[in-house]
Amino acid sequence: MTKANTSIDLLGMIDPSGGLSSCWPYVGKRWHRDGYGYPKRNQKPILAHRWSYEHHYNYCLNPCIVIRHTCDNPACCNPLHLLPGTQADNVQDAINRNRMRRKPRRIFTLEQLNQMKELRTTGMSQQKIADLYQCSQNAISYWEARNWAYLIEDQSL
């Protein structure tokens, strides 16, 4: 287990040999499941890129601020590749870079959407409808939030 308690320890776990414009990968032993370096600072796990940002800019980040990678490399700790932002900013980055879909993955027919809308008007919960159609509750919420957009009330049209 990597025990990095000072910025000097962290710097020893980063490989800046590629130069200022390249990624500086974390090369320590502890890793987060999503590919981020995960050393310990003061005996508490911390994301290596977050620690790198705080060290290089001499700034203590608010816990609700995330550090985004402009390079899309989760192991990168190069402060020139890191930007502070909100989780919403991070999600928008992923959408803009085609790493996340904006719409639900499940595709429904117009007939299915009309049936779901009818079930909601009878009082059935979004979760029960999602279970019935084998999708997430978020997919039902997505369409309901848009007032069931694109539905044709009269199927004979």
C-alpha positions in Angstrom: 0.0 0.0 0.0 1.4 3.4 -1.0 1.7 5.8 1.9 2.2 9.3 0.5 1.8 11.8 3.3 3.6 14.8 1.8 3.6 16.5 -1.6 7.2 15.2 -2.0 5.9 11.7 -1.6 3.2 12.4 -4.2 5.7 13.9 -6.7 7.7 10.7 -6.5 4.6 8.8 -7.7 4.1 11.0 -10.8 6.1 10.5 -14.0 6.6 13.9 -15.7 9.3 12.6 -18.1 7.2 13.3 -21.2 7.5 17.1 -20.7 5.1 19.9 -19.9 2.6 19.2 -22.7 2.3 15.4 -22.1 0.4 13.5 -19.5 2.1 12.9 -16.2 0.8 9.5 -15.2 0.5 8.4 -11.6 2.8 5.4 -11.1 2.1 4.6 -7.5 0.7 1.3 -6.2 -2.8 2.3 -5.1 -5.5 2.7 -7.8 -9.1 3.7 -7.8 -11.4 1.3 -9.7 -11.9 3.9 -12.5 -8.2 4.2 -13.3 -7.4 7.1 -11.1 -4.3 7.2 -8.9 -5.4 6.8 -5.2 -2.6 7.4 -2.8 -3.1 8.3 0.9 -2.5 11.8 2.3 -2.5 12.0 6.1 -3.7 8.4 6.2 -6.8 9.2 4.1 -7.2 8.1 0.4 -7.2 11.0 -2.1 -7.3 11.1 -5.9 -3.8 11.7 -7.1 -4.9 14.3 -9.8 -6.7 16.3 -7.1 -3.7 16.3 -4.8 -1.5 17.3 -7.8 -3.8 20.2 -8.6 -3.8 21.4 -5.0 0.0 21.1 -4.7 0.9 22.8 -8.0 -1.6 25.7 -7.6 -1.1 25.9 -3.8 -4.9 25.8 -3.3 -7.1 23.8 -1.0 -10.1 22.7 -2.9 -13.7 22.7 -1.6 -14.9 19.1 -1.4 -17.8 19.8 -3.8 -15.4 20.8 -6.5 -14.1 18.1 -8.9 -10.9 18.1 -10.9 -11.6 17.5 -14.6 -9.1 16.1 -17.1 -8.7 18.0 -20.4 -6.7 14.9 -21.7 -9.3 12.3 -20.7 -6.6 10.2 -19.1 -7.6 9.4 -15.5 -4.0 8.6 -14.5 -2.8 12.0 -15.6 -1.5 14.4 -12.8 -0.2 17.1 -15.1 -1.6 20.4 -13.6 -1.8 21.9 -17.1 -4.3 19.1 -18.0 -6.5 19.7 -14.9 -9.4 22.1 -14.4 -11.6 22.6 -11.4 -15.3 22.5 -11.9 -18.6 21.1 -10.8 -19.9 17.5 -11.3 -22.3 19.0 -13.9 -19.3 20.5 -15.8 -17.6 17.0 -15.7 -20.7 15.3 -17.1 -21.0 18.0 -19.8 -17.4 17.3 -20.7 -18.1 13.6 -21.0 -21.2 14.3 -23.2 -19.2 16.8 -25.4 -16.5 14.2 -25.9 -18.9 11.4 -26.7 -18.0 9.4 -23.6 -21.6 9.7 -22.2 -25.0 9.6 -23.8 -27.3 12.5 -23.4 -30.5 10.4 -23.8 -31.6 7.2 -22.2 -30.1 4.1 -23.9 -33.4 2.2 -24.1 -35.3 2.9 -27.3 -39.1 2.7 -27.1 -41.8 2.6 -29.8 -44.5 5.2 -29.9 -46.9 2.5 -28.8 -44.8 1.7 -25.8 -44.5 5.4 -24.8 -48.3 5.8 -25.2 -48.8 2.8 -22.9 -46.4 4.2 -20.3 -48.1 7.6 -20.4 -51.5 5.9 -19.8 -50.0 3.8 -16.9 -48.7 7.0 -15.3 -52.2 8.6 -15.6 -53.6 5.7 -13.7 -51.1 6.3 -10.8 -48.6 3.6 -11.5 -45.1 4.6 -10.2 -42.2 5.3 -12.6 -40.3 2.4 -11.0 -43.1 -0.1 -11.6 -43.3 1.0 -15.2 -39.6 0.7 -15.5 -39.7 -2.8 -14.1 -42.5 -3.7 -16.6 -40.5 -2.4 -19.6 -37.1 -3.6 -18.3 -35.5 -0.1 -18.3 -34.3 2.3 -15.6 -36.6 4.6 -13.7 -34.5 7.5 -15.2 -35.7 6.5 -18.7 -39.3 6.9 -17.6 -38.6 10.1 -15.9 -36.8 11.4 -19.0 -39.9 11.0 -21.1 -42.3 12.2 -18.5 -40.2 15.4 -17.9 -40.6 16.2 -21.5 -44.4 15.7 -21.3 -44.1 12.5 -23.3 -42.8 14.6 -26.3 -43.2 13.1 -29.8 -46.2 11.1 -28.8 -49.1 10.9 -31.3 -52.4 10.9 -29.4 -54.4 9.7 -32.4 -52.6 6.6 -33.8 -54.7 6.8 -37.0 -52.9 10.0 -38.2 
